[in-house]
Amino acid sequence: MKAKAAVKRIIQTLKGIYPDALCSLQYEKDYELLFAVRLSAQCTDARVNKVTPALYERFPTLESFAEADPSEVGEYIHSCGFYNGKARDIVSCAQKLLKEFDGKVPGTMEELTSLPGVGRKTANLILGDIYKQPAYVCDTHCIRITGRLGLTDGSKDPVQVERQLRLALPPKESSDFCHRMVLFGRDTCTARSPKCENCPLSKDCDDAKSKK
């Protein structure tokens, strides 16, 4: 396991680079974040943010989503990819939120993952951003970078990575840390050509050390 001092340095360095640690997805209502995360599967946040304004204008309430024809929802989200399945999930999710949760996005892992199209990654993001709970959002950036750093053992399994990060990271830092992983993954620790020579985390990165 990574030394606590190294973990602390990594956390503090990322805080200095990305003090706000905000989610890239734009939303106003809790359920809009839930739907936006579903749309972001195998799609960029930037693309989702281009699609959602018109989507939320056409369907301005949870009730309107619940009553929508999935094929029409699909027309608005076509460019996000896999739009048929995503549209069905969004409509079914809206219906279940109204029927079983009084129209509110629930605040537990068990309840969230009972919703159509919602897995642990989405649930963790909701728990962290909406409910300010400890949350470990293991997307591709987080999985890749924490493996390179040595915070995890390099596993590509999101559940396994989440378990390891729960041991490695202070709970109060977890949600913001995962947001910073996304930003850092776009800027520096990219998938194909990581900028190791100018990386501020290189002294605590197992992968960077192995290249010397």
MARLUMDREN-221827 format. One line per 4 residues: number of its first residue (from 0); for each residue x, y, z of C-alpha. Coordinates in steps of 0.02 Angstrom, whole numbers. Example, Ala and Ser with C-alpha at 12.3 -4.5 7.8 and 13.67 -1.06 7.14 Angstrom:
<rs>
0	615 -225 390 ~ 684 -53 357
</rs>
This chain:
<rs>
0	0 0 0 ~ 59 176 -38 ~ 140 266 107 ~ 23 388 194
4	146 530 169 ~ 147 500 -19 ~ -43 492 -25 ~ -52 656 69
8	70 739 -52 ~ -30 678 -202 ~ -192 744 -128 ~ -119 912 -83
12	-33 935 -251 ~ -195 901 -344 ~ -287 1022 -230 ~ -164 1156 -279
16	-189 1124 -464 ~ -379 1101 -458 ~ -445 1192 -304 ~ -628 1185 -356
20	-638 999 -401 ~ -805 1022 -487 ~ -900 893 -587 ~ -888 934 -772
24	-1070 891 -805 ~ -1190 1039 -800 ~ -1355 1023 -707 ~ -1478 1119 -599
28	-1588 981 -527 ~ -1529 824 -440 ~ -1610 707 -566 ~ -1529 805 -708
32	-1358 754 -642 ~ -1418 574 -630 ~ -1474 576 -812 ~ -1318 668 -871
36	-1206 536 -794 ~ -1305 402 -885 ~ -1279 497 -1047 ~ -1092 511 -1014
40	-1064 324 -1027 ~ -943 301 -1173 ~ -966 484 -1214 ~ -874 642 -1164
44	-942 762 -1034 ~ -921 903 -1161 ~ -1038 815 -1283 ~ -1166 782 -1145
48	-1163 965 -1096 ~ -1204 1012 -1276 ~ -1353 894 -1279 ~ -1436 920 -1111
52	-1496 1102 -1127 ~ -1616 1058 -1268 ~ -1663 894 -1183 ~ -1708 980 -1020
56	-1801 1118 -1111 ~ -1910 989 -1200 ~ -1935 888 -1041 ~ -1928 1017 -901
60	-1994 907 -759 ~ -1970 731 -696 ~ -2152 699 -738 ~ -2124 748 -918
64	-1980 624 -930 ~ -2087 488 -853 ~ -2223 518 -982 ~ -2103 533 -1129
68	-2089 416 -1276 ~ -1912 345 -1267 ~ -1894 365 -1455 ~ -1918 553 -1438
72	-1792 563 -1295 ~ -1675 466 -1408 ~ -1687 600 -1541 ~ -1616 729 -1420
76	-1473 620 -1359 ~ -1428 536 -1524 ~ -1252 608 -1530 ~ -1209 534 -1359
80	-1208 358 -1430 ~ -1307 205 -1375 ~ -1454 323 -1372 ~ -1592 192 -1377
84	-1537 107 -1217 ~ -1498 271 -1131 ~ -1668 343 -1178 ~ -1758 190 -1110
88	-1659 199 -948 ~ -1695 384 -924 ~ -1883 363 -949 ~ -1889 208 -838
92	-1783 293 -706 ~ -1899 444 -702 ~ -2048 329 -681 ~ -1966 236 -537
96	-1911 396 -450 ~ -2091 457 -451 ~ -2168 290 -404 ~ -2049 231 -269
100	-1951 384 -209 ~ -2077 526 -213 ~ -1987 607 -357 ~ -1824 626 -262
104	-1655 553 -304 ~ -1618 431 -162 ~ -1464 445 -52 ~ -1402 268 -26
108	-1298 153 -135 ~ -1430 16 -127 ~ -1572 129 -180 ~ -1474 215 -317
112	-1413 54 -396 ~ -1593 -9 -400 ~ -1630 125 -531 ~ -1623 80 -716
116	-1452 113 -791 ~ -1371 162 -626 ~ -1213 70 -574 ~ -1090 100 -433
120	-995 236 -527 ~ -1152 340 -553 ~ -1213 305 -377 ~ -1047 360 -302
124	-1051 522 -400 ~ -1226 561 -339 ~ -1180 519 -160 ~ -1029 632 -169
128	-1097 780 -265 ~ -1277 784 -206 ~ -1266 710 -31 ~ -1085 758 11
132	-1046 582 69 ~ -878 493 45 ~ -881 433 -134 ~ -762 341 -250
136	-805 372 -432 ~ -699 246 -526 ~ -710 301 -706 ~ -577 265 -836
140	-468 413 -783 ~ -472 365 -600 ~ -436 182 -637 ~ -291 223 -752
144	-207 356 -646 ~ -224 275 -476 ~ -148 118 -550 ~ -1 215 -620
148	24 308 -456 ~ 21 147 -357 ~ -132 191 -255 ~ -208 31 -325
152	-131 -128 -393 ~ -169 -87 -574 ~ -334 -181 -581 ~ -454 -125 -717
156	-605 -186 -620 ~ -699 -33 -553 ~ -764 -126 -400 ~ -590 -187 -354
160	-517 -13 -380 ~ -654 62 -271 ~ -613 -60 -131 ~ -429 -18 -139
164	-460 170 -142 ~ -571 155 11 ~ -416 90 101 ~ -296 216 24
168	-391 381 31 ~ -462 479 179 ~ -652 471 159 ~ -672 659 167
172	-554 680 19 ~ -627 543 -90 ~ -759 631 -194 ~ -654 784 -237
176	-502 674 -270 ~ -598 576 -401 ~ -655 736 -487 ~ -473 793 -491
180	-424 627 -569 ~ -536 666 -717 ~ -461 839 -740 ~ -283 776 -717
184	-316 634 -839 ~ -368 757 -972 ~ -225 879 -942 ~ -73 774 -898
188	-93 588 -864 ~ -175 547 -1029 ~ -208 370 -1084 ~ -88 359 -1230
192	46 491 -1200 ~ 59 540 -1017 ~ 166 695 -990 ~ 279 615 -861
196	424 735 -889 ~ 320 883 -828 ~ 207 790 -706 ~ 194 867 -532
200	156 694 -460 ~ 305 605 -538 ~ 405 590 -377 ~ 264 490 -298
204	214 394 -455 ~ 264 211 -469 ~ 245 213 -658 ~ 356 367 -680
208	490 293 -567 ~ 491 132 -668 ~ 534 229 -825 ~ 692 306 -753
</rs>
